[in-house]
Amino acid sequence: GINAEYGKQWYQRRVREAVVSTQSTGTLFEGALRAPAFVYGPMVEHLRGQESHGTFHVSDWFPTLHSIIKAKTGKTVKLVNPIDGVDNSAMILNNGPTKRTEILHQLNLGNQAYRMGDYKIIVGNPGEYDGYKKTEGRPDIKIQYDEPEDFLGKLKCTLGLCGSFGDYIVDEDGANVRLYNVIEDPSETYNLAAKKPEIVKEMRARLEKFKEIVMPAQFNGKINAAHYKHNGGIWQPWKDDMEGVEINQKFLTKTEL
């Protein structure tokens, strides 16, 4: 759903609902990032009722559908530039394993989130969240902390203040870091960063590689012509003629990435 209703899965960290507005503040936790999808049609009738838990990014739809169309009709299109998506047609048509090994959630807005295999790292502020949705008949989910060994830490836990006011660690460069195994811990309750520094280092190095090609965020003004009220009540491309429009893009080959 949208606005105050999104991110309310029982087992996932969700977004904080705004008190005054009907809008909600997005986060970098799974409750705000993860979305279900379904595929229906005669080509997947044999998979009716099956589930897949493989990773699939929105950019994968083009190469996946392109591959399916090519196999079905023999027709193809020539790609002018490399694309970000991967061909996951085997995942769609046969419930095979995903070919996607990583997902870059956010990079150029000051805070970072990145998925590599089973692990997800959040660097910086993940956004405001209000815990987990309480659901009747289901156990409450709480953030997990290691049992402290020092007297002050034990005293804080006795008072219900385990972990102080955050569940992050501070890395060598001063950045707040959270690392989760989202397969074993889909609720993101236990920060593994302190116990797996080698994975933190590897994933942060990968983020630095992405920074070499990231485009700056564009905060364009509102364009009335793009409003759905002027397009038959639907959101759609509003400008047909793109001739002369300069698009600044940078590319690295797959091997460079």
Backbone as CSV, one residue per row, in Angstrom:
resi,resn,N_x,N_y,N_z,CA_x,CA_y,CA_z,C_x,C_y,C_z
1,GLY,0.817,-1.188,0.000,0.000,0.000,0.000,0.858,1.248,0.000
2,ILE,0.271,2.390,0.240,0.988,3.661,0.211,0.689,4.448,1.462
3,ASN,1.390,5.552,1.603,1.213,6.465,2.719,1.292,5.742,4.054
4,ALA,0.277,5.922,4.919,0.366,5.378,6.274,0.235,3.864,6.316
5,GLU,-0.039,3.224,5.187,-0.258,1.784,5.213,0.952,0.981,4.750
6,TYR,1.980,1.636,4.193,3.077,0.799,3.685,4.034,0.408,4.798
7,GLY,4.748,-0.674,4.583,5.740,-1.131,5.544,5.162,-1.713,6.818
8,LYS,3.991,-2.345,6.747,3.364,-2.823,7.975,3.315,-4.345,8.061
9,GLN,4.260,-5.023,7.402,4.322,-6.457,7.556,4.652,-6.776,9.005
10,TRP,4.069,-7.834,9.496,4.207,-8.169,10.918,5.656,-8.324,11.332
11,TYR,6.466,-9.018,10.522,7.801,-9.411,10.967,8.885,-8.436,10.539
12,GLN,8.557,-7.367,9.851,9.587,-6.462,9.362,9.549,-5.125,10.089
13,ARG,10.721,-4.525,10.220,10.781,-3.165,10.736,10.015,-2.259,9.785
14,ARG,9.219,-1.398,10.349,8.359,-0.600,9.491,8.715,0.876,9.585
15,VAL,7.985,1.696,8.828,8.227,3.132,8.824,7.436,3.801,9.927
16,ARG,7.872,5.008,10.284,7.159,5.772,11.303,6.032,6.558,10.650
17,GLU,4.845,6.455,11.222,3.720,7.209,10.702,3.803,8.660,11.179
18,ALA,3.643,9.594,10.258,3.669,11.001,10.631,2.445,11.329,11.468
19,VAL,2.620,12.158,12.458,1.523,12.488,13.377,0.541,13.451,12.735
20,VAL,1.078,14.443,12.013,0.207,15.473,11.460,-0.249,15.113,10.059
21,SER,0.695,14.635,9.235,0.381,14.365,7.847,-0.053,12.921,7.662
22,THR,-0.689,12.657,6.521,-1.038,11.279,6.178,0.134,10.577,5.508
23,GLN,1.200,11.335,5.233,2.380,10.741,4.629,3.218,10.061,5.698
24,SER,4.093,9.143,5.283,4.981,8.438,6.191,6.423,8.651,5.767
25,THR,7.328,8.509,6.716,8.740,8.681,6.443,9.346,7.339,6.071
26,GLY,9.976,7.254,4.886,10.564,6.010,4.446,11.818,5.675,5.231
27,THR,12.163,4.400,5.282,13.383,3.963,5.945,14.158,3.058,4.996
28,LEU,15.330,2.621,5.456,16.141,1.685,4.694,16.008,0.269,5.224
29,PHE,15.022,0.042,6.098,14.743,-1.299,6.589,13.833,-2.042,5.612
30,GLU,13.757,-3.365,5.778,13.033,-4.207,4.834,11.551,-3.864,4.741
31,GLY,10.973,-3.378,5.841,9.555,-3.030,5.817,9.217,-1.932,4.841
32,ALA,10.214,-1.128,4.473,9.991,-0.050,3.515,10.579,-0.360,2.147
33,LEU,11.473,-1.361,2.062,12.144,-1.665,0.800,11.565,-2.880,0.088
34,ARG,11.235,-3.893,0.848,10.838,-5.168,0.238,9.382,-5.099,-0.235
35,ALA,9.133,-5.643,-1.406,7.774,-5.651,-1.954,7.495,-7.012,-2.595
36,PRO,6.307,-7.555,-2.392,5.955,-8.822,-3.035,5.547,-8.595,-4.483
37,ALA,5.606,-9.638,-5.266,5.166,-9.571,-6.657,4.602,-10.935,-7.051
38,PHE,3.770,-10.945,-8.069,3.262,-12.230,-8.560,3.278,-12.205,-10.084
39,VAL,3.399,-13.392,-10.652,3.413,-13.550,-12.103,2.297,-14.510,-12.473
40,TYR,1.528,-14.129,-13.479,0.373,-14.941,-13.891,0.363,-15.072,-15.410
41,GLY,0.021,-16.239,-15.905,-0.100,-16.421,-17.345,0.084,-17.878,-17.731
42,PRO,-0.210,-18.207,-18.983,-0.126,-19.603,-19.427,1.286,-20.171,-19.380
43,MET,2.312,-19.323,-19.480,3.685,-19.827,-19.478,4.143,-20.251,-18.091
44,VAL,3.416,-19.841,-17.064,3.797,-20.216,-15.691,2.665,-20.970,-14.990
45,GLU,1.748,-21.511,-15.768,0.622,-22.246,-15.185,1.112,-23.427,-14.360
46,HIS,2.208,-24.045,-14.766,2.744,-25.213,-14.044,3.318,-24.843,-12.682
47,LEU,3.492,-23.541,-12.427,4.046,-23.093,-11.147,2.975,-22.565,-10.205
48,ARG,1.737,-22.761,-10.566,0.641,-22.224,-9.753,0.792,-22.635,-8.277
49,GLY,0.710,-21.641,-7.388,0.778,-21.891,-5.957,2.180,-21.947,-5.388
50,GLN,3.217,-21.880,-6.236,4.588,-21.944,-5.743,5.093,-20.560,-5.349
51,GLU,6.099,-20.548,-4.488,6.719,-19.309,-4.042,8.195,-19.299,-4.424
52,SER,8.716,-18.109,-4.613,10.145,-17.927,-4.825,10.626,-16.839,-3.877
53,HIS,11.741,-17.090,-3.226,12.287,-16.116,-2.288,13.605,-15.531,-2.793
54,GLY,13.857,-15.674,-4.088,15.063,-15.104,-4.672,14.942,-13.598,-4.834
55,THR,16.085,-12.932,-4.898,16.082,-11.477,-5.062,15.811,-11.111,-6.522
56,PHE,15.034,-10.056,-6.691,14.651,-9.582,-8.028,14.482,-8.074,-7.925
57,HIS,15.233,-7.341,-8.754,15.162,-5.875,-8.737,14.309,-5.393,-9.903
58,VAL,13.725,-4.214,-9.764,12.867,-3.693,-10.820,13.618,-3.589,-12.141
59,SER,14.933,-3.339,-12.093,15.716,-3.240,-13.328,15.863,-4.576,-14.037
60,ASP,15.506,-5.677,-13.370,15.618,-7.002,-13.983,14.462,-7.306,-14.941
61,TRP,13.394,-6.543,-14.848,12.237,-6.866,-15.677,12.550,-6.748,-17.167
62,PHE,13.268,-5.693,-17.560,13.539,-5.529,-18.991,14.349,-6.686,-19.567
63,PRO,15.536,-7.014,-19.031,16.290,-8.132,-19.619,15.569,-9.464,-19.477
64,THR,14.769,-9.619,-18.423,14.031,-10.872,-18.242,12.947,-11.026,-19.303
65,LEU,12.142,-9.989,-19.492,11.089,-10.046,-20.507,11.687,-10.093,-21.910
66,HIS,12.783,-9.410,-22.110,13.457,-9.442,-23.407,13.909,-10.858,-23.746
67,SER,14.442,-11.561,-22.753,14.901,-12.928,-22.970,13.732,-13.860,-23.284
68,ILE,12.621,-13.684,-22.570,11.443,-14.523,-22.800,10.869,-14.279,-24.197
69,ILE,10.781,-13.018,-24.591,10.252,-12.680,-25.913,11.164,-13.227,-27.014
70,LYS,12.472,-13.112,-26.791,13.423,-13.615,-27.787,13.283,-15.124,-27.964
71,ALA,13.149,-15.839,-26.840,13.003,-17.296,-26.909,11.688,-17.695,-27.570
72,LYS,10.666,-16.879,-27.388,9.333,-17.210,-27.889,9.157,-16.833,-29.358
73,THR,9.722,-15.697,-29.754,9.468,-15.173,-31.101,10.718,-15.095,-31.975
74,GLY,11.894,-15.161,-31.365,13.114,-14.997,-32.131,13.492,-13.546,-32.355
75,LYS,12.648,-12.627,-31.920,12.910,-11.207,-32.110,13.704,-10.658,-30.926
76,THR,14.543,-9.688,-31.237,15.373,-9.099,-30.197,15.619,-7.631,-30.502
77,VAL,16.176,-6.934,-29.557,16.566,-5.541,-29.770,18.045,-5.403,-29.441
78,LYS,18.695,-4.482,-30.138,20.112,-4.240,-29.900,20.257,-3.178,-28.823
79,LEU,20.991,-3.511,-27.769,21.190,-2.577,-26.674,22.324,-1.618,-27.023
80,VAL,22.042,-0.327,-26.949,23.036,0.685,-27.271,24.074,0.782,-26.159
81,ASN,23.608,0.662,-24.900,24.500,0.774,-23.746,24.268,-0.408,-22.804
82,PRO,25.215,-0.681,-21.921,25.000,-1.734,-20.916,23.816,-1.376,-20.020
83,ILE,23.156,-2.373,-19.488,22.026,-2.137,-18.598,22.308,-2.746,-17.230
84,ASP,21.594,-2.263,-16.221,21.849,-2.696,-14.850,21.214,-4.042,-14.524
85,GLY,20.117,-4.368,-15.176,19.363,-5.561,-14.807,20.019,-6.854,-15.247
86,VAL,19.549,-7.952,-14.671,20.027,-9.285,-15.053,18.843,-10.100,-15.574
87,ASP,19.154,-11.053,-16.426,18.129,-11.926,-16.998,17.728,-12.988,-15.974
88,ASN,16.547,-12.844,-15.415,16.044,-13.803,-14.440,14.879,-14.614,-15.009
89,SER,14.927,-14.883,-16.306,13.833,-15.623,-16.938,13.704,-17.041,-16.387
90,ALA,14.826,-17.686,-16.038,14.748,-19.036,-15.478,14.047,-19.031,-14.125
91,MET,14.217,-17.954,-13.395,13.540,-17.808,-12.104,12.029,-17.656,-12.300
92,ILE,11.651,-16.893,-13.324,10.231,-16.640,-13.591,9.549,-17.871,-14.193
93,LEU,10.196,-18.495,-15.162,9.552,-19.573,-15.914,9.655,-20.940,-15.244
94,ASN,10.683,-21.149,-14.423,10.900,-22.480,-13.837,11.120,-22.452,-12.330
95,ASN,10.922,-21.291,-11.720,11.170,-21.134,-10.283,12.608,-21.519,-9.950
96,GLY,13.521,-21.153,-10.845,14.924,-21.439,-10.632,15.566,-20.434,-9.692
97,PRO,16.839,-20.609,-9.382,17.530,-19.674,-8.495,17.724,-18.321,-9.178
98,THR,17.796,-17.283,-8.386,18.017,-15.956,-8.944,19.454,-15.801,-9.417
99,LYS,19.641,-15.014,-10.453,20.976,-14.683,-10.926,21.485,-13.398,-10.278
100,ARG,20.630,-12.716,-9.574,21.031,-11.456,-8.938,21.747,-11.751,-7.629
101,THR,22.914,-11.182,-7.479,23.721,-11.416,-6.277,23.808,-10.188,-5.381
102,GLU,23.342,-9.034,-5.864,23.434,-7.817,-5.070,22.336,-6.837,-5.474
103,ILE,21.988,-5.953,-4.548,21.040,-4.879,-4.812,21.542,-3.625,-4.115
104,LEU,21.715,-2.571,-4.877,22.066,-1.276,-4.299,20.768,-0.534,-4.017
105,HIS,20.436,-0.381,-2.741,19.180,0.264,-2.370,19.293,1.781,-2.386
106,GLN,20.347,2.295,-1.807,20.509,3.752,-1.755,21.978,4.099,-1.602
107,LEU,22.374,5.182,-2.268,23.782,5.570,-2.215,23.992,7.078,-2.176
108,ASN,23.221,7.827,-2.939,23.561,9.226,-3.169,22.724,10.219,-2.376
109,LEU,22.107,9.785,-1.308,21.309,10.703,-0.500,21.879,10.847,0.909
110,GLY,23.163,10.627,1.044,23.812,10.800,2.341,23.894,9.529,3.151
111,ASN,22.889,8.664,3.048,22.872,7.386,3.755,22.873,6.258,2.726
112,GLN,23.380,5.094,3.133,23.599,4.029,2.168,22.980,2.718,2.646
113,ALA,22.484,1.949,1.699,21.971,0.610,1.987,22.289,-0.287,0.794
114,TYR,22.806,-1.481,1.094,23.286,-2.366,0.036,23.108,-3.814,0.457
115,ARG,22.619,-4.640,-0.456,22.410,-6.071,-0.218,23.425,-6.855,-1.045
116,MET,24.144,-7.769,-0.394,25.087,-8.658,-1.061,24.845,-10.065,-0.550
117,GLY,24.322,-10.932,-1.405,23.992,-12.277,-0.963,22.951,-12.249,0.137
118,ASP,23.263,-12.887,1.260,22.325,-12.924,2.383,22.424,-11.697,3.273
119,TYR,23.431,-10.859,3.045,23.707,-9.757,3.968,23.237,-8.416,3.416
120,LYS,22.847,-7.565,4.328,22.456,-6.194,3.990,23.122,-5.251,4.972
121,ILE,23.730,-4.193,4.434,24.398,-3.208,5.262,23.690,-1.867,5.134
122,ILE,23.578,-1.167,6.251,23.050,0.196,6.273,24.121,1.078,6.896
123,VAL,24.520,2.109,6.174,25.538,3.044,6.662,24.889,4.416,6.816
124,GLY,24.983,4.969,8.025,24.352,6.258,8.279,23.001,6.096,8.944
125,ASN,22.122,7.027,8.674,20.795,7.040,9.291,19.814,6.230,8.457
126,PRO,19.220,5.170,9.011,18.285,4.353,8.235,16.907,4.986,8.080
127,GLY,16.672,6.107,8.763,15.347,6.726,8.737,14.587,6.421,10.011
128,GLU,13.513,7.136,10.225,12.721,6.944,11.436,11.842,5.702,11.307
129,TYR,11.834,4.897,12.335,11.001,3.704,12.340,10.379,3.542,13.721
130,ASP,9.295,2.839,13.780,8.606,2.686,15.058,8.454,1.221,15.437
131,GLY,9.534,0.459,15.218,9.526,-0.921,15.681,8.784,-1.856,14.747
132,TYR,8.008,-2.751,15.334,7.328,-3.786,14.579,5.829,-3.729,14.858
133,LYS,5.068,-4.160,13.874,3.620,-4.155,14.019,3.187,-5.230,15.001
134,LYS,2.435,-4.831,15.993,1.894,-5.803,16.950,0.685,-6.471,16.315
135,THR,0.706,-7.793,16.300,-0.349,-8.556,15.652,-0.900,-9.577,16.629
136,GLU,-2.191,-9.576,16.789,-2.839,-10.505,17.713,-2.558,-11.953,17.303
137,GLY,-2.168,-12.738,18.262,-1.893,-14.141,18.004,-0.476,-14.424,17.553
138,ARG,0.331,-13.383,17.404,1.725,-13.569,17.006,2.636,-12.983,18.071
139,PRO,3.805,-13.577,18.273,4.719,-13.076,19.311,5.273,-11.702,18.940
140,ASP,5.557,-10.899,19.943,6.180,-9.601,19.716,7.629,-9.788,19.278
141,ILE,8.092,-8.923,18.402,9.474,-8.963,17.926,10.222,-7.787,18.522
142,LYS,11.419,-8.039,19.047,12.201,-6.992,19.677,13.638,-7.030,19.163
143,ILE,14.287,-5.866,19.216,15.693,-5.780,18.856,16.518,-6.614,19.827
144,GLN,17.490,-7.362,19.298,18.316,-8.245,20.112,19.699,-7.625,20.341
145,TYR,20.190,-7.738,21.568,21.518,-7.238,21.914,22.301,-8.333,22.629
146,ASP,23.622,-8.280,22.491,24.467,-9.194,23.247,24.422,-8.818,24.723
147,GLU,24.494,-9.815,25.566,24.502,-9.576,27.003,25.785,-8.842,27.381
148,PRO,25.706,-7.648,27.953,26.910,-6.891,28.312,27.681,-7.571,29.450
149,GLU,28.981,-7.355,29.464,29.834,-7.932,30.497,30.243,-6.915,31.555
150,ASP,30.175,-5.621,31.230,30.587,-4.603,32.196,29.425,-4.229,33.110
151,PHE,29.731,-3.670,34.254,28.718,-3.349,35.253,27.704,-2.342,34.734
152,LEU,28.193,-1.279,34.058,27.282,-0.248,33.561,26.333,-0.815,32.513
153,GLY,26.886,-1.671,31.647,26.040,-2.276,30.620,24.970,-3.162,31.219
154,LYS,25.351,-3.952,32.230,24.365,-4.812,32.892,23.298,-3.984,33.596
155,LEU,23.717,-2.856,34.185,22.756,-1.985,34.847,21.757,-1.411,33.848
156,LYS,22.253,-1.014,32.679,21.362,-0.476,31.639,20.334,-1.525,31.217
157,CYS,20.784,-2.771,31.063,19.855,-3.834,30.658,18.813,-4.085,31.743
158,THR,19.247,-3.992,33.001,18.305,-4.153,34.109,17.211,-3.101,34.052
159,LEU,17.592,-1.911,33.588,16.630,-0.801,33.477,15.895,-0.797,32.135
160,GLY,16.160,-1.806,31.309,15.491,-1.881,30.014,16.122,-1.014,28.950
161,LEU,17.416,-0.670,29.122,18.100,0.215,28.182,19.232,-0.498,27.467
162,CYS,19.098,-1.790,27.222,20.130,-2.523,26.494,20.374,-1.880,25.141
163,GLY,21.640,-1.699,24.796,21.953,-1.097,23.515,21.862,0.405,23.516
164,SER,21.657,1.003,24.681,21.517,2.452,24.793,20.389,2.911,23.891
165,PHE,20.647,3.879,23.002,19.580,4.409,22.157,19.774,4.051,20.697
166,GLY,20.632,3.100,20.403,20.826,2.693,19.020,21.343,1.287,18.922
167,ASP,21.074,0.642,17.802,21.532,-0.732,17.604,22.609,-0.770,16.532
168,TYR,23.389,0.300,16.412,24.440,0.378,15.420,25.811,0.339,16.091
169,ILE,26.853,0.122,15.274,28.222,0.287,15.753,28.820,1.480,15.015
170,VAL,29.855,2.060,15.579,30.532,3.174,14.929,31.809,2.642,14.290
171,ASP,31.906,2.771,12.967,33.069,2.259,12.242,34.262,3.200,12.420
172,GLU,35.407,2.803,11.859,36.641,3.562,12.046,36.534,4.988,11.530
173,ASP,35.709,5.218,10.515,35.573,6.551,9.947,34.455,7.361,10.605
174,GLY,33.872,6.811,11.694,32.825,7.513,12.418,31.420,7.253,11.917
175,ALA,31.272,6.413,10.900,29.952,6.128,10.336,29.196,5.107,11.191
176,ASN,27.902,5.319,11.338,27.043,4.349,12.017,26.745,3.204,11.059
177,VAL,26.993,1.976,11.499,26.870,0.826,10.605,25.966,-0.238,11.219
178,ARG,25.095,-0.776,10.389,24.249,-1.913,10.758,24.432,-2.989,9.692
179,LEU,24.593,-4.225,10.120,24.738,-5.357,9.205,23.790,-6.460,9.636
180,TYR,22.976,-6.937,8.703,21.997,-7.980,9.023,22.088,-9.122,8.014
181,ASN,21.841,-10.325,8.484,21.610,-11.462,7.602,20.101,-11.527,7.401
182,VAL,19.621,-11.011,6.276,18.179,-10.863,6.087,17.499,-12.173,5.698
183,ILE,18.284,-13.232,5.506,17.695,-14.555,5.284,17.403,-15.209,6.631
184,GLU,18.411,-15.229,7.508,18.231,-15.815,8.837,17.490,-14.869,9.781
185,ASP,17.590,-13.582,9.532,16.999,-12.573,10.414,16.251,-11.534,9.576
186,PRO,15.140,-11.934,8.937,14.401,-11.002,8.073,13.808,-9.819,8.825
187,SER,13.717,-9.930,10.128,13.177,-8.833,10.934,14.234,-7.791,11.278
188,GLU,15.483,-8.073,10.910,16.593,-7.156,11.179,16.652,-6.778,12.668
189,THR,16.695,-7.808,13.490,16.707,-7.576,14.937,18.109,-7.578,15.525
190,TYR,19.089,-8.190,14.821,20.410,-8.368,15.419,21.496,-7.837,14.499
191,ASN,22.198,-6.806,14.937,23.266,-6.195,14.166,24.535,-7.041,14.265
192,LEU,24.999,-7.537,13.131,26.168,-8.418,13.082,27.471,-7.673,12.814
193,ALA,27.423,-6.355,12.687,28.599,-5.594,12.243,29.813,-5.817,13.122
194,ALA,29.630,-5.874,14.439,30.766,-6.043,15.346,31.382,-7.435,15.231
195,LYS,30.564,-8.422,14.873,31.056,-9.798,14.805,31.576,-10.185,13.425
196,LYS,31.241,-9.418,12.400,31.664,-9.741,11.041,32.296,-8.516,10.372
197,PRO,33.395,-8.024,10.936,34.029,-6.821,10.377,34.537,-7.021,8.956
198,GLU,34.891,-8.271,8.599,35.400,-8.520,7.255,34.309,-8.330,6.203
199,ILE,33.072,-8.697,6.556,31.959,-8.504,5.626,31.611,-7.019,5.525
200,VAL,31.659,-6.324,6.665,31.432,-4.874,6.655,32.447,-4.195,5.745
201,LYS,33.709,-4.581,5.864,34.763,-3.982,5.050,34.537,-4.245,3.570
202,GLU,34.174,-5.487,3.230,33.948,-5.857,1.830,32.772,-5.089,1.239
203,MET,31.682,-4.983,1.992,30.486,-4.331,1.476,30.673,-2.822,1.383
204,ARG,31.398,-2.241,2.328,31.652,-0.801,2.258,32.606,-0.477,1.099
205,ALA,33.528,-1.382,0.808,34.415,-1.190,-0.343,33.613,-1.234,-1.636
206,ARG,32.628,-2.097,-1.678,31.754,-2.191,-2.862,30.945,-0.906,-3.035
207,LEU,30.482,-0.341,-1.932,29.756,0.923,-1.989,30.644,2.031,-2.543
208,GLU,31.906,2.031,-2.162,32.823,3.035,-2.674,33.012,2.873,-4.180
209,LYS,32.971,1.620,-4.654,33.089,1.373,-6.095,31.886,1.950,-6.831
210,PHE,30.724,1.786,-6.256,29.515,2.331,-6.877,29.574,3.855,-6.956
211,LYS,30.218,4.477,-5.984,30.284,5.944,-5.972,31.012,6.502,-7.186
212,GLU,31.827,5.670,-7.837,32.562,6.118,-9.007,31.641,6.404,-10.189
213,ILE,30.466,5.787,-10.206,29.572,5.958,-11.357,28.215,6.538,-10.984
214,VAL,28.002,6.822,-9.703,26.678,7.280,-9.306,26.397,8.659,-9.892
215,MET,25.165,8.855,-10.335,24.725,10.156,-10.809,24.207,10.961,-9.633
216,PRO,24.439,12.254,-9.597,23.916,13.064,-8.495,22.397,13.064,-8.488
217,ALA,21.839,13.126,-7.289,20.380,13.162,-7.168,19.843,14.425,-7.829
218,GLN,18.752,14.278,-8.548,18.147,15.408,-9.236,16.836,15.779,-8.549
219,PHE,16.785,16.986,-8.045,15.576,17.469,-7.398,14.945,18.523,-8.301
220,ASN,14.197,18.046,-9.283,13.588,18.948,-10.256,12.306,19.562,-9.708
221,GLY,11.994,20.725,-10.214,10.753,21.362,-9.812,9.535,20.636,-10.377
222,LYS,8.378,20.976,-9.861,7.160,20.337,-10.330,6.817,20.805,-11.747
223,ILE,6.384,19.867,-12.571,5.984,20.177,-13.942,4.502,19.839,-14.070
224,ASN,3.684,20.831,-14.221,2.236,20.617,-14.268,1.822,19.712,-15.412
225,ALA,2.553,19.782,-16.534,2.191,18.973,-17.701,2.283,17.482,-17.419
226,ALA,3.075,17.106,-16.385,3.243,15.692,-16.067,2.145,15.155,-15.165
227,HIS,1.291,16.026,-14.644,0.273,15.608,-13.689,-0.766,14.715,-14.353
228,TYR,-1.213,13.701,-13.605,-2.160,12.741,-14.179,-3.466,13.385,-14.602
229,LYS,-3.817,14.520,-14.010,-5.070,15.189,-14.373,-5.052,15.666,-15.824
230,HIS,-3.860,15.873,-16.354,-3.726,16.326,-17.736,-3.467,15.172,-18.699
231,ASN,-3.504,13.942,-18.192,-3.184,12.777,-19.019,-4.230,11.675,-18.863
232,GLY,-5.478,12.078,-18.887,-6.558,11.097,-18.839,-6.697,10.395,-17.512
233,GLY,-6.171,11.007,-16.451,-6.320,10.421,-15.126,-5.301,9.359,-14.788
234,ILE,-4.239,9.227,-15.581,-3.214,8.216,-15.301,-1.832,8.868,-15.373
235,TRP,-0.879,8.271,-14.642,0.512,8.705,-14.738,1.128,8.031,-15.950
236,GLN,1.715,8.806,-16.847,2.311,8.260,-18.048,3.373,9.231,-18.572
237,PRO,4.249,8.777,-19.508,5.199,9.721,-20.097,4.456,10.895,-20.709
238,TRP,4.881,12.085,-20.380,4.147,13.270,-20.827,4.852,14.011,-21.956
239,LYS,6.108,13.611,-22.252,6.858,14.281,-23.304,7.297,13.256,-24.330
240,ASP,6.751,13.370,-25.544,7.062,12.408,-26.590,8.357,12.746,-27.317
241,ASP,8.602,14.017,-27.523,9.756,14.442,-28.302,10.949,14.673,-27.382
242,MET,11.920,13.737,-27.373,13.115,13.861,-26.541,14.323,14.288,-27.360
243,GLU,14.104,14.654,-28.626,15.217,15.061,-29.474,15.869,16.334,-28.933
244,GLY,17.158,16.314,-28.834,17.863,17.490,-28.350,18.004,17.542,-26.845
245,VAL,17.394,16.596,-26.138,17.506,16.561,-24.689,18.792,15.831,-24.315
246,GLU,19.667,16.511,-23.613,20.950,15.918,-23.253,20.808,15.079,-21.992
247,ILE,21.225,13.840,-22.059,21.188,12.938,-20.913,22.617,12.581,-20.547
248,ASN,23.049,13.015,-19.387,24.410,12.780,-18.945,24.487,11.441,-18.231
249,GLN,25.194,10.477,-18.821,25.301,9.142,-18.240,26.760,8.706,-18.210
250,LYS,27.080,7.908,-17.201,28.410,7.324,-17.097,28.259,5.806,-17.006
251,PHE,29.143,5.069,-17.648,29.028,3.632,-17.654,30.357,2.977,-17.276
252,LEU,30.275,1.906,-16.537,31.408,1.015,-16.331,30.999,-0.358,-16.816
253,THR,31.933,-1.088,-17.373,31.603,-2.438,-17.823,31.384,-3.340,-16.615
254,LYS,30.794,-4.484,-16.865,30.530,-5.439,-15.777,31.834,-5.853,-15.094
255,THR,32.913,-5.959,-15.874,34.182,-6.378,-15.290,34.760,-5.278,-14.399
256,GLU,34.525,-4.009,-14.772,35.019,-2.912,-13.957,34.273,-2.815,-12.640
257,LEU,32.991,-3.230,-12.658,32.214,-3.228,-11.427,32.513,-4.473,-10.612
